Amino acid sequence: MSDRYTVAQQFMLAIEAELKVMGLWSERRPSERALSSLQPFCVDTLAFEQWLQFVFIERMLLLIEQRGMLPSSFGLAPMSEQSFSPRGVDSHDLTRLLERLDEALSC
């Protein structure tokens, strides 16, 4: 059976792949100012997909590498729906991945 770190890493790779399929993966990193927002999900400076890529995935991969304490609950699926639905972006697969991540790592 896979440990939580392996499971989390697989989800990070799957989320990255889905963002690429959706055409929302960026090769250009936001400014440090944008990344240092104190608002939840950096809503005042980043699009949700940017937050996923440059904050969430990066921090999770660092925790995985360092074998740090992984969160046991994320609750990112509602934010995904709220962010993409008004933009007309089909985020069903990404939202489902985020739900499954929550289920897989819940303690």
C-alpha positions in Angstrom: 0.0 0.0 0.0 1.3 3.5 -0.9 2.2 5.9 1.9 0.6 9.3 2.1 3.6 11.0 0.5 3.4 8.8 -2.5 -0.3 9.3 -2.8 0.1 13.1 -2.4 2.8 13.2 -5.1 0.7 11.2 -7.5 -2.1 13.7 -7.0 0.2 16.7 -7.5 1.3 15.2 -10.9 -2.3 14.5 -11.8 -3.4 18.0 -11.0 -0.4 19.4 -13.0 -1.4 17.2 -16.0 -5.0 18.3 -15.8 -4.1 22.0 -15.7 -2.0 21.4 -18.8 -4.9 19.6 -20.5 -7.1 22.6 -19.6 -4.5 24.9 -21.1 -4.0 26.6 -17.7 -0.4 25.6 -16.9 1.9 28.6 -17.1 5.6 28.7 -18.0 5.7 32.2 -16.6 6.0 32.6 -12.8 4.0 35.4 -11.2 5.9 38.1 -9.3 7.0 37.5 -5.8 4.6 40.3 -4.8 1.7 38.4 -6.3 2.8 35.2 -4.6 3.1 36.8 -1.2 -0.5 37.9 -0.9 -2.0 37.3 2.5 -5.5 36.7 1.1 -6.8 33.0 0.9 -5.8 31.5 -2.4 -4.1 34.8 -3.2 -7.5 35.8 -4.7 -6.4 39.4 -4.9 -3.3 38.7 -7.0 -3.6 35.3 -8.7 -6.1 33.3 -10.7 -7.0 30.0 -8.9 -5.0 27.9 -11.4 -1.9 30.1 -10.7 -2.4 29.6 -7.0 -2.6 25.8 -7.6 0.5 25.8 -9.7 2.8 28.2 -7.9 1.6 28.0 -4.3 -0.2 24.8 -3.6 1.6 22.3 -5.8 5.0 23.8 -5.0 4.4 23.8 -1.2 3.0 20.2 -1.3 6.0 18.9 -3.3 8.3 20.6 -0.8 6.4 18.9 2.1 6.6 15.6 0.3 10.3 15.9 -0.3 11.0 16.9 3.3 8.6 14.3 4.6 6.9 17.2 6.4 3.4 17.2 8.0 0.8 16.9 5.2 -2.5 18.5 5.6 -5.4 16.2 6.3 -8.0 18.3 4.7 -7.9 20.7 1.8 -11.4 21.7 0.7 -10.2 22.9 -2.7 -13.1 21.5 -4.8 -15.5 24.3 -4.0 -12.9 26.9 -4.8 -12.3 25.2 -8.1 -16.0 25.3 -9.0 -16.4 28.9 -7.8 -13.4 30.1 -9.8 -13.9 28.3 -13.1 -17.7 28.2 -13.4 -18.2 32.0 -14.0 -15.4 31.9 -16.6 -17.1 29.1 -18.5 -14.2 26.8 -18.0 -14.9 23.1 -17.8 -13.2 22.1 -14.5 -15.1 18.9 -13.8 -12.1 16.7 -14.0 -9.9 19.0 -12.0 -12.6 19.5 -9.3 -13.0 15.7 -9.1 -9.2 15.3 -8.6 -9.3 17.9 -5.8 -12.2 16.0 -4.2 -10.3 12.7 -4.5 -7.2 14.3 -3.0 -9.2 15.3 0.1 -10.6 11.8 0.4 -7.3 10.1 0.0 -5.4 12.2 2.6 -8.2 12.6 5.1 -7.2 11.2 8.5 
